[in-house]
Amino acid sequence: MSPTDWKVEKGVTLDGVKKQFGDEFVSKTVVRDCSFVIEDGKFTVLIGPSGCGKTSLINLIAGYEQPTSGKIKCDGKLVTGPTRDRLVLFQETTLFPWMTIFENVMYGPRVQGRAASAEPEVVALLSKVGLQDFRDKYPNQLSGGMQRRAELARTLINKPRVLLMDEPFRGLDAMTRQLMQEYLLNLFEGSGQTILFVTTEIDEAILLADKLVLLSNAPASVREIVNVELPRPRSSKIFATGRFAELKSHALSILYNEALQSFAAGSRAAAEMVQALETRRRAP
């Protein structure tokens, strides 16, 4: 059944999406026949082998790229380009280095002409992400994790319909990554925010998600969709539950097979993922 038959009035639907780069003589397909729904008010996580096309999907949903075929709709309207309804939190730091943290977060409201009304919201949001005492600092005076929190606040203050997060915690140390997961959970739960989150970390994916979209090796297509039926609010305590172990084992078996196929095709990133997944499979 096509996603367009699911009668989803709100949220994002991808229906038979294909993305191909190049021309009639030389081309490369990075996404093929990809169909799934980002449900309104839910936390959807994309997870798949490294280099499979996850970032390409983010770019398509954001409207930075147009699909070669298929359709992407947000709240029933065809996505034809980027808008502030769908904002991306990138892997790289994008804070303005010449602005303080407060000025960075205020940038969007100021451009939109609502600086005065947004100021109390900015103060409250900085408090929620633990940066109320660092509002007058510049980005280079903050740690990597604090910069990530500031970027999250800067994105959320613009109140996007859909928040697209492309491996936002990549490169952070384990402790900082765990703290960022906790901050994100606290911001999401009860907010009604719609989020699409990209990761290669299976524990992180299950901790955060209402739904996992497991992707194939490149070119990306949906291998399986898994509903994460774990109660909210959540914390790292779920790692010790039997249901978490079942979900992880199931997802790992699929991702391991997909990574093996990428490895066989000569992907170095996939080779590293195979090694990591094999270590986790053998872990008690």
C-alpha positions in Angstrom: 0.0 0.0 0.0 1.3 3.4 -0.9 1.8 6.0 1.8 -0.6 8.3 0.0 -3.3 5.7 0.7 -2.7 6.0 4.5 -4.7 9.2 4.7 -2.1 11.0 6.8 -3.3 14.6 7.1 -0.3 15.9 9.0 3.3 14.9 9.0 5.6 14.0 6.1 5.0 11.2 3.5 7.6 9.8 1.1 6.0 7.9 -1.8 8.3 5.9 -4.1 11.1 8.4 -3.9 14.1 8.0 -6.1 17.2 10.3 -6.3 19.7 10.0 -9.0 22.7 12.2 -9.7 24.4 12.7 -13.1 23.0 12.6 -16.6 21.9 10.1 -19.2 25.5 9.0 -19.8 26.9 8.7 -16.2 24.6 8.6 -13.2 24.4 7.3 -9.7 21.3 6.4 -7.7 21.5 7.2 -4.0 17.9 6.6 -3.0 15.5 4.1 -4.7 11.8 3.4 -4.2 11.8 4.9 -0.7 8.4 5.1 1.0 7.6 5.9 4.7 5.8 8.3 6.9 7.1 10.8 9.5 4.1 10.9 11.8 2.9 14.1 13.3 4.2 14.7 16.8 6.3 11.5 16.7 10.0 10.8 16.9 11.1 8.9 13.8 14.7 7.6 13.5 16.5 6.7 10.3 19.2 4.2 10.8 21.3 2.3 8.2 24.8 1.5 7.1 27.3 4.4 6.7 27.1 5.9 3.3 23.7 4.4 2.4 21.9 7.6 1.6 20.6 8.9 4.9 21.8 12.5 4.4 20.4 12.5 0.9 17.0 11.7 2.3 17.3 14.6 4.8 18.2 16.9 1.9 15.2 15.7 -0.1 12.8 16.1 2.8 14.2 19.6 3.6 13.7 20.6 0.0 17.4 21.2 -0.7 17.2 18.6 -3.5 14.2 17.4 -5.6 13.5 13.7 -6.2 14.2 12.2 -9.6 10.8 10.4 -9.2 8.3 9.9 -6.5 6.7 12.5 -4.2 7.4 14.0 -0.8 4.5 15.8 1.0 4.4 17.8 4.2 1.0 18.2 5.7 -0.5 17.1 2.4 1.4 19.7 0.4 4.1 18.8 -2.2 7.6 19.7 -1.1 9.1 21.8 -3.8 11.9 23.7 -1.9 13.2 24.6 1.6 10.9 26.4 4.0 11.2 27.2 7.7 8.5 24.6 8.4 11.3 21.9 7.9 14.5 22.9 9.5 17.8 20.9 9.6 20.2 20.5 12.5 23.4 19.6 10.7 26.4 17.5 11.7 28.6 20.5 11.5 28.6 23.6 13.8 26.7 26.4 12.2 26.7 29.0 15.1 27.8 32.5 14.1 31.2 32.9 15.8 30.8 36.7 16.1 27.5 36.5 18.1 27.0 35.5 21.7 24.9 32.4 22.4 21.9 34.6 23.2 22.3 36.5 20.0 22.6 33.3 18.0 19.4 31.9 19.3 17.7 35.3 18.8 18.8 35.5 15.2 15.8 33.8 13.7 13.1 35.8 15.6 15.0 39.0 14.9 15.0 38.3 11.1 11.3 37.4 11.4 10.6 40.7 13.1 9.4 39.2 16.4 12.5 39.8 18.6 10.6 41.5 21.4 7.9 38.8 21.8 10.5 36.0 21.4 12.9 37.1 24.0 11.1 35.4 27.0 10.9 32.2 24.9 14.7 32.4 24.2 15.5 32.8 27.9 13.2 29.8 28.8 14.7 27.7 26.0 18.3 28.4 27.1 17.3 27.4 30.6 15.8 24.1 29.3 19.1 23.2 27.6 21.2 24.3 30.5 22.8 27.4 28.9 21.1 30.1 31.0 24.5 31.0 32.6 26.3 31.0 29.2 24.1 33.3 27.2 26.8 36.0 26.9 29.5 33.6 25.9 30.7 33.2 22.3 30.7 29.8 20.6 34.4 29.3 20.8 34.2 29.6 24.6 31.9 26.6 24.9 32.5 22.9 24.7 31.3 20.8 21.7 28.3 19.5 23.6 27.3 23.0 24.7 27.5 24.3 21.1 25.2 21.5 20.1 22.7 22.5 22.7 22.9 26.1 21.5 22.2 25.0 18.0 19.3 22.9 19.1 17.8 25.9 20.9 18.4 28.1 17.9 16.5 25.7 15.7 13.6 25.1 18.1 13.0 28.8 18.7 11.9 29.0 15.0 9.1 26.5 15.8 9.5 24.2 12.8 6.7 21.8 11.9 9.3 19.2 11.3 12.8 19.1 12.9 15.3 17.2 10.8 18.4 16.1 12.7 21.3 14.7 10.7 23.6 12.8 13.1 23.7 15.9 15.4 25.7 14.1 18.1 28.3 12.7 15.9 31.8 13.3 17.1 30.8 13.9 20.7 32.4 11.8 23.5 30.2 9.1 25.1 29.3 11.0 28.2 28.5 14.2 26.3 26.4 12.2 23.8 24.4 10.6 26.6 23.7 14.1 28.1 22.6 15.4 24.7 20.2 12.4 24.4 18.7 13.3 27.8 18.3 17.0 26.9 16.6 16.0 23.6 14.3 13.6 25.3 13.3 16.2 27.9 12.6 18.8 25.1 10.6 16.3 23.0 8.4 14.5 25.4 5.2 16.3 25.8 6.1 18.9 23.2 4.2 17.5 20.2 7.3 18.3 18.1 7.7 16.2 14.9 11.3 14.9 14.6 13.2 12.9 12.0 16.6 11.9 13.5 19.5 10.2 11.6 22.0 8.0 13.5 24.2 5.0 13.1 24.0 4.1 16.8 21.4 1.5 17.5 21.2 2.1 21.3 20.6 5.8 20.6 18.0 5.1 18.0 15.9 2.8 20.2 16.2 5.2 23.2 14.8 8.1 21.2 12.4 6.6 18.7 8.7 6.0 18.4 9.5 4.4 15.1 12.7 3.0 13.5 13.1 3.2 9.7 15.8 0.6 8.9 17.5 1.4 5.6 19.2 -0.9 3.2 22.8 -0.5 1.9 23.2 2.1 -0.8 21.1 3.1 -2.7 18.8 3.7 0.3 15.5 2.0 0.5 13.3 1.0 3.4 14.3 -2.4 4.7 11.9 -2.6 7.6 9.8 -0.2 9.8 9.8 -1.1 13.5 7.5 0.4 16.1 9.4 1.1 19.4 6.7 0.2 22.0 8.6 1.4 25.0 6.9 3.7 27.6 7.7 7.4 27.9 9.2 9.3 29.6 12.4 7.4 28.8 15.8 7.3 30.3 18.9 5.1 29.9 17.2 2.6 32.3 15.4 1.1 29.3 18.8 -0.4 28.2 18.3 -3.0 30.9 14.8 -4.1 29.8 14.0 -7.3 27.9 12.0 -5.4 25.2 15.0 -3.2 24.5 17.2 -6.2 24.1 14.7 -7.8 21.7 14.4 -4.6 19.6 18.2 -4.2 19.5 18.8 -7.9 18.5 16.2 -7.6 15.7 17.6 -4.3 14.3 21.2 -5.5 14.6 20.5 -8.6 12.5 19.0 -6.5 9.7 21.7 -3.8 9.8 24.5 -6.4 10.0 23.3 -8.1 6.8 23.0 -4.7 5.0 26.4 -3.6 6.1 27.9 -6.9 4.9 26.4 -6.2 1.4 28.0 -2.7 1.4 31.3 -4.3 2.6 31.1 -6.7 -0.3 30.7 -3.8 -2.6 33.9 -2.2 -1.3 32.6 0.4 1.1 35.3 1.3 3.7 32.6 2.9 6.0 30.6 -0.3 5.8 33.6 -2.4 6.7 34.0 -0.4 9.9 30.3 -0.7 10.6 30.5 -4.5 10.1 33.3 -4.7 12.6 31.4 -2.5 15.1 28.2 -4.5 14.7 30.0 -7.8 15.0 31.5 -6.6 18.3 28.0 -5.7 19.6 26.5 -8.9 18.5 29.0 -10.8 20.5 28.7 -8.6 23.6 26.8 -10.2 26.5 
